[in-house]
Amino acid sequence: MKKQLRDMVGFVIPDITGSMFGSILTHAEDLAYQDKLGMLAYSTGDDLGRQQMYLDLLQSEHVAGILVVPAPGTDPETLMSIQAQGIPIVLLDRKLEGFVGDYVTSNNFQGAYDGVNHLLDLGYRNIATIAGSQHISSGMERLKGYKQALLDANIPIREEWIRFGNFDRDISYNVVKEFVKSDNRPDAIFVANDLMMVGALHALHDLNVKVPEELAIVAFDELPLSAVLNPPLTTISQSTVDLAQESFRLLRERLEQPDRVERFVQIPTQLNIRESCGTPREHHPK
């Protein structure tokens, strides 16, 4: 970014300590340093009041630009009013209906589709999901990917096997316990993010359920220890490097070309096949 521009950028995210957002923050700080920029990072906990306070602070500091992971219920007009004051905003990870500006997300739909389709290819037919919040675009898109994979395989969608963990570890823990203890038990679960996966694994451990012999599992997001757990987890990973790089690139472009057309960048996900789904098995009747 040009030296004559203000020398600070803001980064407003749900959780600085979370594995995914913490990783994005680390890469973003590296990029800011390379551009001789400082960074002001704030964690909102997805609370609208905290988010607004931090946005007001950043606006009062006249930062060069702001990267935002919008909390559920964010008013797009709030963000666009900041842009109207000459402070560009790039939305990261989540879409926001009504927002006119730049944003970068992972391909959440395709990632979920690929994860569920992997289970289908192995022969699983009774596949449940622990979905994320439906007030967040990533949660909605991952649930759509789960459903579309089943529909394309001519497998009916069973609403009792769609449970909402709201990206919360404890909720996921309780949901998995209910799945395992139910008379109508699934034989595989697609978990829609890393925090919920932690809760799911905890529940399976407490119930002495063997993975994948008794229940297969796939998770969206790559836990730091996914590859070395017992068994190693099959995951859909997001490139936090690409998310950080692309959001910074769009911010640079916007600072240098304030009137350019808004841009949307979608980062591909990657299916990491490991042992938590087992080997191919006989197809159950459809």
C-alpha positions in Angstrom: 0.0 0.0 0.0 1.3 3.5 -0.8 3.3 5.1 1.9 1.2 8.3 1.8 -1.9 6.3 2.9 -2.7 5.9 6.6 -0.4 3.4 8.2 -2.9 1.2 10.1 -5.5 -1.4 9.2 -8.2 -2.9 11.3 -9.1 -6.6 11.6 -12.5 -7.4 13.3 -13.0 -11.2 13.8 -15.2 -13.4 16.0 -12.4 -15.1 17.9 -8.7 -14.3 17.9 -7.8 -17.6 19.7 -9.9 -19.8 17.3 -7.7 -22.0 15.1 -9.1 -20.7 11.8 -9.5 -17.0 12.6 -6.3 -17.0 14.6 -4.4 -18.5 11.7 -5.9 -15.9 9.3 -4.9 -13.1 11.7 -1.3 -14.4 11.9 -1.0 -14.4 8.1 -2.7 -11.0 7.9 -0.3 -9.5 10.4 2.6 -10.8 8.2 1.1 -9.2 5.1 0.6 -5.9 7.0 4.2 -5.9 8.2 5.4 -6.5 4.6 3.5 -3.4 3.6 4.9 -1.4 6.6 1.5 -1.2 8.1 0.4 -1.7 11.7 -2.7 -3.8 12.6 -5.4 -3.3 15.2 -7.2 -6.6 15.8 -10.4 -7.0 17.8 -12.4 -10.1 18.8 -16.1 -9.6 18.8 -17.4 -13.0 20.1 -20.0 -12.4 17.3 -21.6 -9.8 19.5 -23.1 -6.9 17.6 -22.5 -4.3 20.3 -18.8 -5.2 20.6 -18.5 -5.2 16.8 -20.0 -1.7 16.6 -17.8 -0.3 19.3 -14.6 -1.6 17.6 -15.8 -0.3 14.2 -16.4 3.1 15.8 -12.9 3.0 17.3 -11.3 2.1 14.0 -13.2 4.8 12.2 -12.1 7.4 14.8 -8.5 6.3 14.3 -8.9 6.9 10.6 -7.4 3.6 9.6 -6.5 2.9 6.0 -9.0 0.1 5.7 -10.8 -2.7 7.7 -11.1 -6.4 7.3 -14.3 -7.7 8.9 -15.9 -11.1 9.6 -19.4 -9.7 10.2 -21.3 -10.9 13.2 -24.8 -12.4 12.7 -27.3 -9.6 12.3 -24.9 -7.0 11.0 -26.6 -4.1 9.2 -24.9 -3.7 5.9 -25.7 0.0 6.0 -23.4 0.4 9.0 -20.4 -0.9 7.0 -21.3 1.0 3.9 -21.5 4.2 5.9 -17.9 3.7 7.0 -16.9 3.1 3.4 -18.6 6.4 2.5 -16.2 8.1 4.8 -13.3 6.9 2.7 -12.4 3.8 4.8 -12.7 0.7 2.5 -14.0 -2.5 4.0 -13.4 -6.1 2.8 -15.7 -8.8 4.2 -13.9 -12.0 5.1 -15.3 -15.6 5.4 -19.0 -14.6 5.5 -21.3 -12.9 3.0 -23.7 -10.2 4.1 -26.9 -9.7 2.1 -27.2 -6.1 1.0 -23.6 -5.2 1.4 -22.1 -3.5 -1.6 -18.3 -4.0 -1.5 -15.5 -6.5 -1.7 -15.5 -9.9 0.1 -13.5 -13.1 0.2 -14.9 -16.5 1.3 -14.1 -20.2 1.0 -16.3 -22.3 -1.2 -18.4 -23.6 1.7 -21.0 -25.3 -0.4 -18.5 -27.3 -2.5 -16.4 -28.3 0.5 -19.4 -29.7 2.3 -20.6 -31.4 -0.8 -17.2 -33.0 -1.3 -17.1 -34.3 2.3 -20.5 -35.9 2.2 -19.9 -37.3 -1.3 -16.8 -39.0 0.1 -18.9 -40.8 2.7 -21.4 -41.7 -0.1 -18.5 -43.1 -2.2 -17.5 -45.3 0.7 -20.9 -46.8 0.9 -22.5 -44.8 3.8 -26.2 -44.0 3.4 -27.3 -43.0 6.9 -25.5 -39.7 7.1 -26.4 -37.1 9.7 -25.0 -33.6 10.1 -24.3 -31.2 12.9 -24.8 -27.9 11.0 -23.6 -24.4 11.9 -25.6 -21.3 12.6 -28.1 -20.6 9.8 -27.7 -16.9 10.6 -24.2 -17.0 9.0 -23.6 -17.6 5.3 -21.0 -20.3 5.8 -23.4 -22.3 8.0 -26.2 -22.0 5.4 -23.9 -22.9 2.5 -22.4 -26.0 4.2 -25.9 -27.3 5.0 -26.9 -26.8 1.4 -23.8 -28.7 0.3 -24.8 -31.6 2.6 -28.3 -31.7 1.3 -27.3 -31.5 -2.4 -24.9 -34.4 -2.1 -27.7 -36.6 -0.7 -30.1 -35.4 -3.3 -27.7 -36.1 -6.1 -27.3 -39.7 -4.7 -31.1 -40.1 -4.6 -31.0 -40.4 -0.8 -33.9 -38.8 1.0 -33.1 -36.0 3.4 -34.1 -36.9 6.9 -34.8 -33.9 9.0 -34.2 -35.8 12.3 -30.6 -36.2 11.2 -30.1 -32.5 10.7 -29.1 -30.9 14.0 -27.9 -27.4 14.6 -24.8 -27.0 16.7 -24.4 -23.3 16.0 -20.6 -23.7 15.8 -20.6 -24.5 19.6 -18.6 -27.3 21.1 -20.9 -28.1 24.0 -24.0 -28.2 21.8 -22.2 -30.6 19.4 -21.2 -32.8 22.3 -24.9 -33.2 23.4 -26.1 -33.7 19.8 -23.6 -36.6 19.2 -24.7 -38.2 22.5 -28.3 -38.1 21.3 -27.4 -39.5 17.9 -25.5 -42.4 19.4 -28.2 -43.3 22.0 -31.1 -43.0 19.6 -33.0 -46.0 18.2 -32.4 -44.6 14.7 -28.7 -44.1 14.8 -26.7 -42.8 11.8 -23.6 -44.6 10.6 -21.8 -41.4 9.6 -21.8 -37.7 10.6 -20.7 -34.6 8.7 -19.7 -31.9 11.3 -19.7 -28.4 10.0 -16.7 -26.8 11.8 -13.7 -27.5 14.0 -15.2 -26.4 17.3 -18.1 -28.7 16.9 -15.8 -31.5 15.9 -14.0 -31.1 19.2 -17.3 -31.6 21.0 -18.3 -34.5 18.8 -15.0 -36.3 19.4 -15.3 -35.8 23.1 -18.8 -37.3 23.1 -17.6 -40.3 21.1 -14.7 -40.9 23.5 -17.0 -40.7 26.5 -19.4 -43.2 24.9 -16.6 -45.5 23.8 -17.8 -45.4 20.2 -15.1 -46.6 17.8 -14.3 -44.4 14.8 -14.8 -45.5 12.0 -15.9 -49.0 12.9 -19.1 -47.9 14.6 -19.5 -44.4 13.3 -17.6 -42.5 10.5 -16.9 -38.8 10.7 -15.9 -36.0 8.4 -15.4 -32.4 9.6 -15.3 -29.0 7.9 -12.0 -27.2 9.0 -8.7 -28.7 9.8 -7.9 -29.1 13.5 -4.2 -28.5 14.2 -3.9 -32.2 15.2 -6.3 -33.7 12.7 -3.6 -35.8 10.9 -2.2 -37.3 14.1 -5.4 -38.1 16.1 -6.4 -41.7 16.5 -7.8 -42.3 14.0 -6.6 -39.4 11.8 -9.5 -37.2 10.8 -10.9 -36.8 7.3 -11.4 -33.0 6.9 -12.3 -30.2 4.5 -9.7 -27.6 5.0 -9.8 -23.9 4.2 -6.6 -22.1 3.1 -6.2 -19.4 5.7 -3.1 -18.2 3.8 -5.2 -17.6 0.7 -8.1 -16.0 2.7 -5.6 -13.5 4.2 -3.7 -12.8 1.0 -6.8 -12.3 -1.1 -8.5 -10.0 1.4 -5.4 -7.9 1.6 -5.1 -7.8 -2.2 -8.6 -6.5 -2.5 -7.9 -3.9 0.2 -4.8 -2.7 -1.7 -6.7 -2.5 -4.9 -9.5 -0.6 -3.3 -7.1 1.9 -1.8 -5.4 2.5 -5.1 -8.6 2.4 -7.2 -11.4 3.7 -4.9 -14.0 3.6 -7.7 -13.3 0.1 -9.2 -16.1 -2.4 -9.4 -16.8 -4.5 -6.3 -15.1 -8.0 -6.4 -16.0 -11.3 -4.8 -13.2 -14.0 -4.5 -14.0 -17.6 -3.6 -11.2 -19.8 -2.3 -11.4 -23.5 -3.1 -11.4 -26.0 -0.2 -9.5 -29.2 0.0 -10.7 -32.7 1.0 -8.1 -34.4 3.2 -8.9 -38.1 3.2 -7.7 -39.9 6.3 -8.9 -42.9 8.4 -12.0 -41.6 10.2 -14.3 -42.8 7.4 -12.8 -46.2 7.0 -12.5 -48.2 3.8 -15.2 -48.8 1.1 -18.1 -50.8 2.4 -21.1 -52.4 0.9 -23.8 -50.0 -0.2 -26.9 -49.9 1.9 -30.2 -50.1 0.1 -31.2 -46.6 -1.2 
